[in-house]
Protein backbone atom coordinates (compact mmCIF):
# COMPACT_ATOMS: atom_id res chain seq x y z
CA UNK A 1 0.00 0.00 0.00
CA UNK A 2 2.72 2.45 -0.90
CA UNK A 3 1.88 6.05 -1.59
CA UNK A 4 3.53 7.80 -4.51
CA UNK A 5 3.16 11.13 -2.76
CA UNK A 6 5.44 10.82 0.27
CA UNK A 7 8.97 9.59 0.81
CA UNK A 8 8.76 7.33 3.87
CA UNK A 9 12.52 7.28 4.40
CA UNK A 10 12.79 11.08 4.48
CA UNK A 11 9.67 11.40 6.67
CA UNK A 12 11.10 8.93 9.19
CA UNK A 13 14.49 10.64 9.20
CA UNK A 14 12.70 13.92 9.98
CA UNK A 15 10.63 12.31 12.75
CA UNK A 16 13.71 10.68 14.32
CA UNK A 17 15.84 13.80 14.70
CA UNK A 18 17.45 14.01 18.14
CA UNK A 19 17.09 16.94 20.51
CA UNK A 20 20.71 18.15 20.92
CA UNK A 21 19.98 19.39 24.47
CA UNK A 22 18.47 16.01 25.46
CA UNK A 23 20.03 13.34 23.21
CA UNK A 24 17.68 10.58 24.45
CA UNK A 25 14.67 12.56 23.14
CA UNK A 26 13.27 13.33 19.73
CA UNK A 27 12.67 16.87 18.52
CA UNK A 28 9.38 15.89 16.84
CA UNK A 29 6.13 16.62 18.63
CA UNK A 30 2.75 15.03 18.17
CA UNK A 31 0.83 16.98 15.56
CA UNK A 32 -1.92 16.76 12.98
CA UNK A 33 0.24 14.20 11.17
CA UNK A 34 2.13 12.43 13.96
CA UNK A 35 1.13 10.28 16.95
CA UNK A 36 3.54 8.51 19.31
CA UNK A 37 2.73 5.31 21.20
CA UNK A 38 5.04 3.81 23.80
CA UNK A 39 4.04 0.26 22.97
CA UNK A 40 1.85 -1.79 20.64
CA UNK A 41 -1.09 -4.02 21.45
CA UNK A 42 -3.59 -5.59 19.09
CA UNK A 43 -6.20 -4.98 21.81
CA UNK A 44 -5.82 -1.24 21.14
CA UNK A 45 -6.55 -1.55 17.40
CA UNK A 46 -9.79 0.46 17.69
CA UNK A 47 -7.83 3.38 19.18
CA UNK A 48 -5.26 3.17 16.40
CA UNK A 49 -8.06 2.93 13.81
CA UNK A 50 -9.66 6.13 15.14
CA UNK A 51 -6.34 7.92 14.68
CA UNK A 52 -5.95 6.36 11.23
CA UNK A 53 -9.38 7.68 10.19
CA UNK A 54 -8.48 11.12 11.55
CA UNK A 55 -5.21 11.12 9.57
CA UNK A 56 -7.07 10.05 6.42
CA UNK A 57 -9.49 12.97 6.86
CA UNK A 58 -6.60 15.41 7.21
CA UNK A 59 -3.30 15.27 5.33
CA UNK A 60 -2.27 11.72 6.25
CA UNK A 61 0.17 10.83 8.97
CA UNK A 62 2.20 8.41 11.07
CA UNK A 63 1.60 6.43 14.24
CA UNK A 64 5.04 5.57 15.64
CA UNK A 65 5.26 2.73 18.18
CA UNK A 66 8.19 2.74 20.62
CA UNK A 67 8.33 6.41 21.63
CA UNK A 68 7.22 7.65 25.04
CA UNK A 69 4.49 10.25 24.86
CA UNK A 70 5.99 12.90 27.12
CA UNK A 71 8.86 13.45 27.01
CA UNK A 72 9.41 11.93 23.56
CA UNK A 73 12.11 9.43 24.51
CA UNK A 74 12.87 6.90 21.77
CA UNK A 75 12.78 3.61 23.68
CA UNK A 76 11.96 1.20 20.86
CA UNK A 77 9.53 -1.69 21.07
CA UNK A 78 10.27 -4.53 23.46
CA UNK A 79 10.98 -7.76 21.58
CA UNK A 80 7.59 -9.28 22.41
CA UNK A 81 5.73 -6.13 21.27
CA UNK A 82 7.86 -5.87 18.12
CA UNK A 83 7.08 -9.51 17.31
CA UNK A 84 3.36 -8.81 17.86
CA UNK A 85 3.54 -5.80 15.54
CA UNK A 86 5.41 -7.73 12.84
CA UNK A 87 3.12 -10.76 13.05
CA UNK A 88 -0.15 -8.93 12.38
CA UNK A 89 -1.69 -9.90 9.09
CA UNK A 90 -2.37 -6.67 7.15
CA UNK A 91 -5.42 -8.36 5.59
CA UNK A 92 -6.93 -8.67 9.06
CA UNK A 93 -6.43 -4.97 9.78
CA UNK A 94 -7.72 -4.00 6.35
CA UNK A 95 -10.81 -6.14 6.93
CA UNK A 96 -11.44 -4.49 10.32
CA UNK A 97 -10.99 -1.02 8.82
CA UNK A 98 -13.22 -1.78 5.82
CA UNK A 99 -15.92 -3.19 8.10
CA UNK A 100 -15.81 -0.06 10.26
CA UNK A 101 -15.09 2.87 7.90
CA UNK A 102 -16.05 4.07 4.45
CA UNK A 103 -14.46 4.94 2.14
CA UNK A 104 -11.28 2.88 2.40
CA UNK A 105 -8.37 3.90 4.63
CA UNK A 106 -5.14 3.35 2.74
CA UNK A 107 -2.16 2.61 4.95
CA UNK A 108 1.23 0.94 5.21
CA UNK A 109 2.74 -0.87 8.21
CA UNK A 110 6.44 -1.41 8.61
CA UNK A 111 9.37 -1.24 11.02
CA UNK A 112 12.18 1.24 11.34
CA UNK A 113 15.52 0.90 13.13
CA UNK A 114 17.05 3.94 14.81
CA UNK A 115 20.10 3.94 17.09
CA UNK A 116 19.93 0.14 17.32
CA UNK A 117 16.30 0.16 18.48
CA UNK A 118 13.31 -1.10 16.52
CA UNK A 119 10.10 0.85 16.04
CA UNK A 120 6.84 0.02 14.34
CA UNK A 121 4.94 2.52 12.27
CA UNK A 122 1.66 2.86 10.45
CA UNK A 123 1.57 5.44 7.69
CA UNK A 124 -1.90 6.57 6.60
CA UNK A 125 -2.49 8.25 3.27
CA UNK A 126 -4.76 11.26 2.99
CA UNK A 127 -8.14 10.02 1.72
CA UNK A 128 -8.99 10.96 -1.84
CA UNK A 129 -12.72 10.79 -1.07
CA UNK A 130 -13.59 12.53 2.18
CA UNK A 131 -14.84 12.26 4.74
CA UNK A 132 -13.90 8.83 5.98
CA UNK A 133 -16.80 7.95 8.28
CA UNK A 134 -17.48 5.16 10.77
CA UNK A 135 -20.23 2.84 9.56
CA UNK A 136 -20.49 0.91 12.82
CA UNK A 137 -19.51 1.08 16.49
CA UNK A 138 -16.22 -0.46 17.54
CA UNK A 139 -14.19 -0.68 20.72
CA UNK A 140 -16.60 0.07 23.57
CA UNK A 141 -17.35 3.64 22.56
CA UNK A 142 -14.00 4.45 20.96
CA UNK A 143 -15.54 4.56 17.48
CA UNK A 144 -19.20 5.50 17.01
CA UNK A 145 -21.40 4.72 14.02
CA UNK A 146 -21.60 7.88 11.94
CA UNK A 147 -18.47 9.36 13.53
CA UNK A 148 -16.17 11.47 11.39
CA UNK A 149 -12.78 11.88 13.03
CA UNK A 150 -10.28 14.66 12.48
CA UNK A 151 -6.80 15.28 13.72
CA UNK A 152 -6.07 18.36 15.76
CA UNK A 153 -2.66 19.16 17.19
CA UNK A 154 -1.78 15.87 18.86
CA UNK A 155 -5.29 14.44 19.28
CA UNK A 156 -8.06 12.80 17.27
CA UNK A 157 -11.69 13.73 17.82
CA UNK A 158 -15.02 13.87 16.04
N, C-alpha and C positions, 0 to 999 in steps of 0.2 A: 504494500500500500504506500509506495513512495510518492511523494509530492514533487512535481517538477519546479515548484515555486520557491522552495527554501533549501538551503544547504545545511543539512543536519550537522555536519562536522564543524562548520563555522559557528553555527548557533551554539553547539555544545561547548566549543572553545570559549565563546563569549560568556556563557553561563558559568563555566568553571574557572573564572579569573579569581585569583587570590587577593584578599585584602592585605596590602603590604604592612599595615599596622598590626594586623592580627592574622598571621600566616596560616592558621588552622581554619580560617573562615573564608567564605566566598563573598565577593563584592555584590553579586546579584541579589536582588530583593524580589519577593513575590510581587507579581504584577498582573496586569490583564492577560498576559501570555505566559506566566510562569507560576507553578505551584510546587513547593517542596514537601516531601513526605519523609519522615525519618525511617520508616520501614515499609514493608509491603505485606498485605494479607488479602487473600482472595475473598475473605468475609467482608472486606470493605469495598468490594467492587461497585456497589451502588453509589457510594460516595465518590469514587473515582469517575464513574459514569456521569454523575451530575456535573463535575468539573469538565469532563470531556464535552458534554453538550454545551456548557457555557463557553468553552473555547471555540467550538464550532460556530456558535452564534456571534462571536466577536472575530478576531483576526487569526484564530488558531493559537496553539500554544503547547507547552510542555509540562508534564507532571514528572518530576525527578524524584526517584526513590533512593534514599540513603543520605539525605541532608537534613540535619536538625532544623526545626522551624525557626527558633529564635534563641540564640544567635545561629546564623547559617553555617554551622560547622559541617564540613564534608566528612562524614563518618563511614560511608559505604554501607552496603547491605551485608548483614551477617550471612554466612554461607548458606544456612537453612532458608533464609528469606530470598537470597539470590537464586537458589535452586527452585524455590516455589515460583518466583517470577519467570524464570527461564522455562519452566515446565508447563506453563499455561498454554493451552491450545488456543491460538488466535481465533479459530472458527467458533469456539465456545463463547468468547467475548463478543465477537461480531454477532452471533445469534442473540445473545442477551441484549446487546445494544439495539439490534433491529427489531426485537420484540417489544422494546420499551420506548424507542424514539423514532420519529419520522420527520424529515427524510434521513437518509443514512448518515452516520458519523464515520468519516474516513480517518483512519489513524494508523500509526506504526508503533510497534513495541520493539525495543532492543536494549542492549546493555552498552555501557560506556565505562572505560577504565581511566581513572585519574589518580595520579600519585600512588599507584599500586593498589588502589581500592576500586571495587566494582559497584556500579550504580545501574539501576534500571531506569528506563524512561518510556513514556508514552508521548508521542507527538500526535497532535490532532490538527488536521487541516481545517482551514476556514470553510464552512459550508457554502456551496455554490447556491443552493436553494435554502433561503432562510424564511422563517425561523425553524430551527430544529426544536420539536416539541415532544414532550412525553405523551405517549398514547396509552399508558397504564401506570398504576402505582408500583413502586418497587422499593424495598429496603426499609420497611417500617416507618414510612413518612419522609424518607430522604428524597424520594422522587414522587411527585404527585401527577396523576393523570391530568393532562392539559397544561402542565407546567412548561414554561419557556424560561430557560436559565441563561443568565448573562454573567459575564465576568467583570467585576469591578476591582480595582486595585487590591489584589491579594485575596479576594473572596468571590464565591459564586452564589448567586441568589436569583430568585424569580422576580 
